[in-house]
Amino acid sequence: MKYVDTWDLESIFPGGTKSAELQKKIETIQAEIKVYQDSLHAWNFQKDSSPETFKMILSKQETIGKGLGQAATFVQMCHDAYMNDEHANVVMGQIMNLYSEVQKLSNAFTKKLVDISDGDWQNLLLEGELKEISFALGEIREQGKRLLSEEEEKIITDLNNDGLSAWSNLYDTVVSIMTIPFTDKEGNTTDLSVGQAMNRMYADPDPDVRKQIFEQWEKAWTKYAPIFADTINHLDGYRITLQKAHQREHYLDEPLEYNRMSKETLDAMWSAVSNNKQPFLHFLQHKAKLLGMEKLGWQDVDAPVTIGGAKPTTFTYDEACDFVIDNFATFGPRLSSFAEHALKNRWVEAEDRPNKRPGGYCTGLPEWEESRIFMTFTGSPNDTSTLAHELGHAFHSDVMKDLPRLNQEYAMNVAETASTFAETIIGNATIENAKNEEEKVSLLTSKIENATAMFLNIHARFLFENSFYEERQKGIVSEKRLSELMVQAQKEAYGDSLASYHPHFWCSKLHFFIDDVPFYNFPYTFGYLFSLGIYAQYMEQPEGFEDKYIALLRDTGSMKVEDLAQKHLGVDLTKQDFWEAGIQLAAKDVDEFIRLTEDKVNN
C-alpha cells in the first residue's frame, strides 16, 4: 500500500504558524484562563467543600490544558519539520506566556489543596469520580507541600520563560543553524543538517565516510561548544537552585519523583547493568574483528555488518509501514489496527529532506485525543524499528484516552516501556523474516546495537550527568572539564573497549538540554528492560496477552512503578534479579550473533 510520509498540518490549523485559526485558538484560551482564574480565586474550601465545585475547577483546568497542548504541539510540529519557519518561535512565545499564566494558577490551586485538612481531604476523595483520580490528586497535594509562597512561585514561573525554557530554546536555535560538511569521492562537498549527518555517520557502510563525518561532526560541535557550555551550566544551575528552594535534598529526587520510582529501583537497575555488561563488550570486540579493526571507533559502534557480500537490508517507507502493521498483528489486533489507522491518516512525518530537526519523537494533540510522530526515514532496519517505537508510544496514549485526564499522565520510564515493546516485536520479526544467514547477521547486529545503547551509551549519559551535577553544585564547569567528564563516563560505561570516544557528546545529545525533565536518559534503560520482562511473559503465554498488556498500560498513570510491576508482573523492581533476567534475554542475541559469525573472524 502507498503511504504519505509527511504530516497533514493543514488539517490541524490551516495556514501554518501564521494561521488565523491558531490565533483565534490562542485568544480563546486566554479568555478561558480568565474565567478559570476568577473561579479559582473565588473558591474557598472552608466555605464550599462541595465535590461538584472542585470537579468544576478540575474541568476548567483540563479544557485549558488540552487547548494549550493542541496549539503548542502544532507549532512545534511546524518548527521541527521546517526549521526555517522563523514565525514558529514568535507563536511559541505567545503560547509559553499562557503556559506561564496557567502555571501560576496551578500553583495557587495546589496551595489551596495543601490547606485542606487531612480529614476533609480524605472525605473529599470518597466521591466516585474523585476517588478514581485520587492517586494523581494525592501526588499534586504532596508536591504542593514543597512550594514557596504564592507570590514567590509566581516570580519563579515568570523567570522560567527567560531562564530554564530560554536556555533550552537557545540550544534548539543554535543546532538548527549548524551544518556538517561532507565531501564525496568525486570531490563534491555538501552541507548536511545535523540530523542528516548523524544518520549517515552511524549507518553508512563505508568506514571512511563514517570517519570523515565524525571528524567534521566533532569539529562542528567543538566550534559551538562555548555556547553549549554556557547553556548547560545555566540550565542545570537554574534547576539546582530551584530544587534547593523546593527543599529537595538531592538532584535525583526530582527525576525519581517524576518517574514514580525509588532510588532503590534505580540502583538495582544500574547495578545489574554494571555487573552483566560483559556479553555486550564482547559483542563490540567481535564486531571490530568482523570489520577488520582492532577496536571500534565511536562512529563504528552502530556501523552495519555485512558478511558473504550481502547487502544491508533496506525498506522503502511503504514497505516499512506494511511490515510494522503485519507484524503488530502477530501480537494482537488492536495494536495492528491502530498502527494502520495512524499511518493511513498521516500521523507520521518521515520524509528524508534538509531543514528538519534531528531525532524522533511522539507527541500528542490532546483535543483530538490523537498522537503525531516525527522522524526521518532513510530505509534502514533501524528506521523501521524507530517507526515501531514511536507507534508504541502512540498506542500507549490511545488505549488510555477514555480514562480521566489526570490518570492519563504517565511518566517517561513507563512510556518507554510501550515503545520498546513495540520495537521488540518488529526487531524479532525482521530477524525471523531474514532471507538467509547473512541477512540474519545484519539484522541481529541492529538489534544488539539497541541493547548496547541501553546498557552502555545511556549508562555513560547517566554517569556523565551524575558527575556534572556533583561539580555544578560547586560552580561553573568549564567546556574542557565537561568533555573530560564525558570521556570518563564513556570509558567507564564501555569498559574502555573503543579506539576513540566522543568528547563533545554532551553537546550533540539533545536530551541533556531538555528543560522540563531532568535526567532524561535513564528512563530509556528502565523502559527497555521493563519491556523485556513483559515480552518474556508474553512468550510464555501469548494467548490473549494483548488484553493483559493493555491493562498494564492503562494503570501506568495511576500508580508507582514498583506497585505496577507487582500487580501485573508479580516482580520486585528493587531486586537485581528482575533486571538481570532482562539483560540475559538480550545477551542471548549476542550468543547467536557470535555463533553465526565466528568462522568469519577466523577466516
N, C-alpha and C positions, 0 to 999 in steps of 0.2 A: 504494500500500500504506500501511497505518497503522503508525506507529512511536511508541513511548512515549518522551517527551522528558525522562524523569528516570532517574537511576541506580537500579539494583536493589541497594541497600545491604544488604538483609536476607539476600541470598544469600551475602554475604561473612562478616559476623558479625551474626547476628540480635540485635536489641536496641540497635543504635546504639553510641554510645561507652560506654554502661553495660552492654554485652553481657558475659554470664558467659563465653561462649566466647572473647571477646577477652582477658579477664583470664587465662583458662586458657592462652591462647597466650603471653601475656607471661611467665607463670610457667614455661612450657616452655622459652622462650628463655633465661630466667635459668639454668635447670638446664643447658642446652646450653652456655652461656657458661662455667659452672664446669668442665664436662668438657673443653672446649677449652682453658681456662686451664691445667688440670693437664697436658694433653698437650703444650702448647706449652712450659711451664716444664721439662718432663722431656726435651724434645728437645735433643740436643746433636749437631750435625752431625759433629763430630770423632769421636764415639763411634758414631753411627748415620747413615751417609751414604746409606742406602737410599732410592731414589726412592719406594718404597711408603710409607715413613713420612712423607715430605714430601707425597705426594699425599693421605694420610690427614688431615694438618693442613689442607691446602687444602680438602678436602671438608667438614670441620667448619666452616671459615670460610664456605663457600658456604651451608651449611644455616642458619647463624645469620643471615647477610646476607639471605637470602630471607625468613626469618621476620620479621625486623625490618622489612624493606621492606613486607611484606604488612600488618603491623599499622600502620605509620606512614602508608602510603598510605590505608588505610581511615579512620583518624582525621582525616587532612587532608581527605579527601573529605566526611566528615560536617560538618566545620567550615566548609568553603568553600560547601557547599550550604545550610547553615543556620547562619549566623554567630552566632545567639543560643544556640548549643549551648555553654554555659559549661564543661560537663564535658569537652569535647574538649581544652581546654588542660591539664586535670588529667592525662588519659591520655597526651597527647603528652609531658608532663613525665616520666612513667614511662618512655616509650619512649626519649626523649632521654638519660635516665640510662643506659639499656642501651647506646645508641649510644656513649656516653662510655666505658663499660667496654670495649666492643669496640675502640674507637679506641686505647685504652691497649694492649690486647693486640696490635692490628695494628702499633703502633709497635715493640713488643717483637719481634714476628715479623720486621719489616723490619730491625731491628738485627741479628738473627741472620743474615739473608740477606747483609747487608753484611760480616759477619765471615767468611763463607765465602771462601776464596781464589779468585782469578780462574780458576785451573786447575780446581779442584774444581767451580766454578760451571759452567764450560763443559762439563765431563763430565756433570754432573747434567742439563743441558738436552739431552743426546743421547738421553735416554729418550723414547720415542714420544709419549706424552701430554703430557709436559712440553715437548717440542720444539714442539708445536703452540701452546702458550701462552707461548713464550719471549719474545716481544716485550713482553707485559704484565708478565711477571715481571722482565724487564730494566728496565722503567720503575720498578717498585716498588723494585728494588735501587738504582738510580741516585738516585731521590728520597730513599731512606733515608740516603744519604751526607750529606744536609743536616741530618738530625735531631740534636738535642741529646742529652744523656744520657737514659736511660730514665726516670729519676726526674723530670727536668725536663719531658720530654714528657708525663708523667702529670699534672703540675701544669697544664700548658697545656691539656690536654684537659679537666680538671675546670673550669678557669676559662672555657673556651669556652661552657659551658652558661649561665653568668651574664654572659658577655661578648659574643662575636660573635653567638651564636644568640639571646641575650636581646634585644639591640638590634634584631635583625631581627624578632623576635616582637612587640616593642613597636610597631613600625611597623604590623604587621598588626592589632594590637588597636586602635590609635587610628583607623585607616582604617575598621574595622568599625563604629565608633560615629558616624562622620561622616555628615551628611546635607546635601543641597544643595536649598534651597527653589526651587520653580518655580511661578509664577503664570500661569494660562492666561488666555485672552481674556475669559472670564466672571468673572475675578477670584478664582477658586478657587486656593488655594495648597496644593501638595503637597510633602512632603519626600521627595526622591529619594535612593536609596542612591548611593554613589559610582559604582558600575557602571552604574546606570540613567542617571545624569546624564551620564556620559561618552559612552555610546552615543547619547543624544539630542543632546548638544551638537555632536557631529561629524556626525551623519547627518540631523538634521531639515531639511527643505527650506525652512523659514521662517527667513530671516536674523535676524529679531527674536527668535525663540526661541533660536537659537544664541547671539546676543549676550547675551541675558538670562542664560542658563545659564552662559556663560563668565564673565560678571561675578560671578555668585554663586559660581561654581567658584573663581575667584581669591580671593574674599573668604574662602571656607571654608579653603583651603589657607594663606592668609595668617594666619588665626586660629591654626591649629595649627603654623605654621612654626617657632616657637621649639622645640617638641618635636622636630620633624623635623630641625632644625639640630643639636640635641644628638645625635640618633640617628645621623645620617650622619657627623658628626665622630668620634664614639666608635666607630662600626662600622668605619670605614676607618682611623682612628687605630690601633685594635686590630690591624687587618690589617697595616698598615705595620710595626708593632712586631714582629709575628710574621715577616714577610718578612725583616726585618733580622736577626732572631735565627737564621733559617734560611739566612743568608748569600746572600740574593737581592740583587743589585746594583741592580735597577730594579723599580718596581712593576708593569711589564708582563711581567716574566719569568714570574710565576706564571700569569696567564691564557694566555700564549702556550704555556707548557709544558702546561697543562691541555688546550688546543685542539690540541696536537701540530702546531704550526705555527711558522714562523720569523718574526722581526721583518722580514726582507726581504719575505716574502709579505704581511704586514700593510701595510707601507709601500707596496708595489706596488699593492695594492688601493685604499688611500685616495688615493694619487696619481692613479690612473686616475679615481676618482670626482671628485676636485677639478678635474681637467683636462677633464672631459667632462660637467659638470652643466648646461651652458647650455640644452640642449633642455628640461630639466625646470623650469628657471627660466622659460623661455619659456611652458611649459605653464601655470604659475601665473599669469603675466601675462595670458595669453589667457583663462584661466578667469575671472579677475577681470572682464574685459570682458564675458564672457557673462553674468555675474551682475550686471552693471550697477554694478560697483565700480571705483574707480581701482586699488586694491590689495586683496588678500585680507587679512582679519584671521586671527589664529591659528586661530580656531574655524571659519573658512571653508575651510581647506585641503582638507578631505575632504568638503565640502558636496556634495550631489547636484546634477548639472547636468541640466536638462530643457529641451528645445527643442521648438518646434511644439506646445506643450500636452501633450506626452507625460507620462504619469505615471511616477514611478520604478518600476523593475522590483521586484517583490516575490515572495517564495516563502513558502508555508506550510512548516512543518518537514517534513511528509511529502513535499512536492514537492521540497524541497532534498535530502532523503535519496535519493529516486529519481533525481534529476538527477545527483548525485555518483556513484551506483552505475553508472548507464548510461554516463556519460562516462568513468569509470575504465575501463570495458570497451573503449573505443576504443583505450586504451593496451595493456592486457593483462588476461587473465582472472584472474590471481592477485590483482592489486590490487582488481579489482571484487568478486570473491567474498569477499575478506577484509572489505571495507567493508560489504558486505551482512550478513555474519555479525556484525560489531561492532554495527551499527545494530539488527538484529533482536534481539540479546541484551542490549540496554540498557546498552551500554558508555558511553553519552553522556548527560551531564547538561546539558540545553539550555533548560529552561523559563525563560521571562522572568517573574520574580517578585521582590519585595523580599527583603531579608535574605540575598542571595547576594553573595559577594565579586566584585569586578570582574575582567575579563580572561578569558583562556582558556589551557588547557594540556593536555598529555597526560602521564599518569603510569602507573606500572606496578604490577601485582600479581604480583611475581616468583614466588611459589609456584605460581600458576596459569599462569604464562607468558602473561599477558594484559595489555592496556592498558585505561585508562579515560580518558575525555575530559571536560573541564569547559569550558563556555562558556555564553553567554546568547544565544539565538537570537531576533532581533526581526523577521526576514523580509527583510532586505536582501541584495543580492548579496554584500556583504562578509561577512555572516554565513555564507552558503553557502560562500564561499571559506575562511573560518575552519574550518568543519566539515571541508572537504577537507584543509586544512593539518594539523589535528590527527590526522586519519585517516592522513595521510602519515607522521607520527611513529610512530603505532601499527603501520603496515605495516613500517616500518624494523625495529622491535623483533621483529615476528613472523617475518620472514624469517631472523632470526639466532638464533631460540630453540633450535635444535638444536646450536649451537656451544658450546664450553666457556664457562662463565660469564665468565671473565676476557676472552675475546675478544668478548663482547657489550657491553663497556663503551666505547661510542663517545662522543666529545666533542660539545659543543654545536654547534660550527660545522658538522660533517657531519650532525648531527641536523637542523639547519635546512635542509640540502640536500634531504632526503627530503620534508619537509613542504612546502617551497616548490615542489618539482617537482609534487607532487600539486595544489597550489594553482594552478599554471600550467595544468595540464590543464583544470581547471574554469573558470579565468578565460577561457581561449581558447574553451572550449565555450559559455559564456554569450554571448560576442560573436558566435560563428558562428550561434547559435540566435536572434539578435535578430530580432524580427518586422518591424522597419522601421529606417530610418536613425536616427530619433530615439532608439529604444531602444538601438541600437548605440552612439550617442554616450554615453548614460548608463553603459553597461557599460564602454566604453573608459575613461571617467573613473575608475571604480573601479580598473581595472587599473593605470592610470598613477599613481594616488594611492599604490598599493602601492610602485611604483618610487620615487616621490618620498620616501616614508617611508624606504626603504632608503638612498637616496643623500643625503638632506637631513636628515630627522629623526634618524636613527640616527647620522649623521655629527656632528650637533650634540651628541648624547649623548656620543659619544666625545671630542669636543673639550672638552666640559664636564668630563668625568671626568679627562682629562689635566691640565687647568688646576687642578682641585680637588686632585688628588693632589700636584701640584707645591707648592701652597700649604699643604696639610695637613701636609706633611713639616716645615714650619717652625712650625706651631702651629695652634690652633683657627681655623677660617674662620667668620666671622660670618654670620648669616642674610642680612643685606643683601648681603654680598660673594658669597654663594652665588647669589643672584638676579642680581647683576651678571654673574657668570661665565656663568650660564645664558643670559642675553640676548646676551652677546657671542658665545657659541658658536652660538646660533640665527641671529644676523645673519650670521656668517661662513658657516655651512652653507647658509643660504637666500639668500646674496648680497644681503642687505638688501632683499629683494623683497616683504616683507609690511608691512602697515599697522600691525600690532600683534603682540606676542610674548607668551610665557607665562613670566614671571619665576619663578614657583613650580613650573615643570615638574619641577625637581629634587625637589620634594615629592611631586608627584602620580604620578610614574612608579615603580612598584613595583620595577623592575629595579635601581635604584640601592641598594635596601635588602636585596637577597638576600644571605644570609650565606655560602653555600657557593662561589659562583663570582664572583670579582672581574672587573670589566669585562664584564658580562653582555651588552652590547649589540652589539659589533662582529661576533660570530658570525652575527647575523641577515643582515648585508650579505654576509658571506662565503657563507653558505648560499644566499642569493638569487642571487648572481652565479655561484656554482659550479653551481647547478641549471640556470641558463640555458645554461651551457656543455654540460651533459648533454642538455638539451632540444634544443639545436641539432643535436647528433649524432643524436638520435632522429628529428628531422625529415628528416635526410638519409638515414637508413637505418632506417625504422620496423619492418621485418620482423624479428620475433624479438628486438626490442630489450629487452623486459621481462627476458629472461634475463640479458642483459649488465648491465642496471641492477641487478638483484638481486645479481649477482656483485660489483659495486662496493659495494653496501650491506653485504654480508657481510664485506668487508675493512675497513670503517671502524673497527673496534675493534682492529685489529692492525697498523697502520702509520701513519706520519706522513702528513699531508695532501699534502705535496709528492710523496711516493712513490705515494700513492693516485692522484693526478691523472696522474702519469707512466704508471703501469701501465694504467689503464683508459681514459684520455682522450688520452694522448700529449702532454701540455702541461706547461709550466713555470710554476708559480704565482708564482715570484719575478719574472716579467716582466709589465710592464703590459699587453702586447698581449692576453693571455688575458682580463683583466678588462675591457679596453676593448671587446672583441668582445661581451661580455655587455651592457655598457651601451648599445652601439649597437643591439643587438637590442631592448632596451626603448625606445630612442629612436624606433624605427620606429612604435610605437604613438602617440607624440606627433605625428609627422608625419601619421598617419592621422586623428587627432582634430582637428587644426587644419584639415586639408583638408575634413573634413565640416562644420566649424562656422565657417569663415572668413566665409561670407556672412552668418551670424547676427550677427557682430560688426559688420560693415559696415552692416548694416541698423539 
